């Protein structure tokens, strides 16, 4: 059994991997990386910051997670990154994912923001 953060990440990856629409948007099998991949495709996604808080009740251990997914696209291609981020949000929001060794109570996408990294000029879209 793994901790709840890794269990949720594996469940998210499994859900996204099965979607042909997302594969078309990212130019290959959907995957979310832990680090930026070398020679990354025009659109790629990373697991962003995560924060957990104790959410135990009734004698049962639990945690709440604030998870973010960052979708990067090349300069001039904000629309491609936004489309991929919106597809990821549609695939995850409200989904009853199965977590190994843990129970998911609720998965909700609470926000989407997009900006341009000033140094690389890459477009970054953040799902929270």
C-alpha positions as a printed NumPy array, in Angstrom:
array([[  0.   ,   0.   ,   0.   ],
       [  1.223,   3.501,  -0.768],
       [  0.341,   6.857,   0.681],
       [ -2.736,   8.727,  -0.511],
       [ -0.825,  11.158,  -2.758],
       [  0.775,   8.401,  -4.835],
       [ -2.447,   6.377,  -4.875],
       [ -4.365,   9.361,  -6.277],
       [ -1.666,  10.044,  -8.864],
       [ -1.814,   6.435, -10.1  ],
       [ -5.614,   6.595, -10.362],
       [ -5.448,   9.89 , -12.279],
       [ -2.89 ,   8.439, -14.69 ],
       [ -5.05 ,   5.35 , -15.277],
       [ -8.122,   7.486, -16.   ],
       [ -6.321,   9.747, -18.462],
       [ -4.44 ,   6.953, -20.244],
       [ -7.694,   5.473, -21.521],
       [ -8.859,   8.618, -23.335],
       [ -8.245,   8.817, -27.085],
       [ -9.448,  12.445, -27.208],
       [ -6.76 ,  13.542, -24.777],
       [ -4.168,  11.498, -26.679],
       [ -5.028,  13.488, -29.787],
       [ -4.568,  16.767, -27.94 ],
       [ -1.159,  15.888, -26.478],
       [  0.187,  14.05 , -29.52 ],
       [  0.536,  10.605, -27.967],
       [ -0.475,   8.494, -25.021],
       [ -1.661,  10.801, -22.218],
       [  0.782,  10.874, -19.353],
       [  1.475,  13.288, -16.538],
       [  5.146,  13.616, -15.726],
       [  6.796,  14.308, -12.38 ],
       [  9.487,  16.4  , -14.071],
       [  9.541,  18.155, -17.444],
       [ 10.479,  15.534, -20.039],
       [ 13.491,  16.07 , -22.268],
       [ 12.51 ,  17.052, -25.787],
       [  8.921,  17.43 , -24.607],
       [  6.064,  17.345, -27.077],
       [  4.296,  20.638, -27.829],
       [  1.755,  19.886, -25.106],
       [  2.738,  17.977, -21.979],
       [  1.473,  17.795, -18.417],
       [  3.195,  17.68 , -15.05 ],
       [  1.971,  16.982, -11.564],
       [  2.299,  20.324,  -9.823],
       [  2.381,  21.14 ,  -6.146],
       [  0.305,  19.021,  -3.782],
       [ -0.776,  19.822,  -0.256],
       [ -2.383,  17.394,   2.169],
       [ -4.249,  18.112,   5.384],
       [ -5.561,  15.82 ,   8.068],
       [ -9.235,  15.086,   7.469],
       [ -9.726,  12.297,   9.979],
       [-13.134,  11.799,  11.553],
       [-15.028,   9.203,  13.524],
       [-11.857,   7.352,  14.456],
       [-10.904,   6.849,  10.776],
       [ -7.783,   8.347,   9.265],
       [ -8.248,  10.573,   6.265],
       [ -6.663,  13.422,   4.382],
       [ -7.727,  16.15 ,   2.028],
       [ -5.475,  16.829,  -0.945],
       [ -5.066,  19.966,  -2.995],
       [ -3.546,  18.681,  -6.219],
       [ -2.521,  20.656,  -9.264],
       [ -1.748,  19.587, -12.794],
       [  0.294,  21.883, -15.026],
       [ -0.164,  21.705, -18.788],
       [  2.628,  23.295, -20.821],
       [  2.435,  24.332, -24.458],
       [  4.814,  26.136, -26.769],
       [  4.748,  29.898, -27.308],
       [  1.875,  30.828, -29.567],
       [ -0.086,  27.679, -28.757],
       [ -2.069,  28.662, -25.672],
       [ -5.204,  27.183, -27.233],
       [ -3.661,  23.707, -27.461],
       [ -2.673,  23.768, -23.787],
       [ -6.05 ,  25.096, -22.731],
       [ -7.846,  22.417, -24.762],
       [ -5.768,  19.662, -23.126],
       [ -6.322,  21.14 , -19.651],
       [-10.069,  21.399, -20.232],
       [-10.168,  17.778, -21.409],
       [ -8.251,  16.654, -18.303],
       [-10.693,  18.601, -16.134],
       [-13.678,  16.972, -17.855],
       [-12.157,  13.507, -17.373],
       [-11.423,  13.999, -13.67 ],
       [-14.095,  16.303, -12.226],
       [-16.5  ,  14.258, -10.12 ],
       [-15.06 ,  10.917, -11.224],
       [-15.229,   8.091,  -8.664],
       [-11.634,   6.928,  -9.136],
       [-10.503,   3.76 ,  -7.414],
       [ -7.425,   4.233,  -5.251],
       [ -5.263,   1.33 ,  -4.138],
       [ -5.497,   1.104,  -0.342],
       [ -7.512,   4.305,   0.031],
       [-11.037,   5.573,  -0.534],
       [-11.667,   8.647,  -2.642],
       [-14.58 ,  10.641,  -1.272],
       [-14.736,  13.474,  -3.811],
       [-12.631,  14.683,  -6.727],
       [-13.455,  18.208,  -7.855],
       [-11.662,  20.505, -10.251],
       [-11.907,  23.9  ,  -8.568],
       [-10.108,  26.16 , -10.993],
       [ -8.124,  26.713, -14.158],
       [ -5.61 ,  29.485, -14.794],
       [ -3.221,  30.186, -17.639],
       [ -0.16 ,  32.378, -17.99 ],
       [  3.098,  32.639, -19.892],
       [  6.384,  31.739, -18.238],
       [  8.462,  34.929, -18.606],
       [ 11.759,  33.092, -19.038],
       [ 10.844,  30.287, -21.454],
       [  7.765,  31.962, -23.021],
       [  5.97 ,  28.615, -22.701],
       [  2.277,  28.788, -21.895],
       [  1.396,  27.207, -18.553],
       [ -2.176,  26.2  , -17.719],
       [ -2.842,  25.132, -14.132],
       [ -5.684,  22.905, -13.023],
       [ -6.495,  22.918,  -9.326]])
